[in-house]
Structure formats: C-alpha cells, structure tokens
Amino acid sequence: MKFQSTLFWMYATIFSILLSLFLETGYKVLGGVSVVFIPLIYFSYEIEKEMSIKKGIIRALHQR
C-alpha cells in the first residue's frame, strides 16, 4: 500500500512538472493529451492488477 502511494506521488510530481511546462510554452493540446494519458496509464495498471486477482480467484475455484 505504501508503494502505491509513493507511485501516485511520483506520477503527481511528473504530472505537475509537465503541466507547468506545457502552460509556459503554450502547448495546450499536448497538455490536454497528458491530462488524459497519465491517468489512463494509472487506471490501466489498476485494472490489470484487478484482472490478475480475479483470474487467480477463478483459477482457484476451478482447481477445487
């Protein structure tokens, strides 16, 4: 759990740095892409983890 929050803060830091860079240079389109892209990466990781847990449960049920 601690690792996950560290990962979250790492993403948040990178995100804020990118956002400030984009706002300074005026790449609003790229900024918008990063706003969509970074959470997408995070959620895909979360979903992948959920799926692996569910697969493990299903496998355990089948082995009975």
Helices and strands as residue ranges (DSSP letters): H 2-25, H 28-63
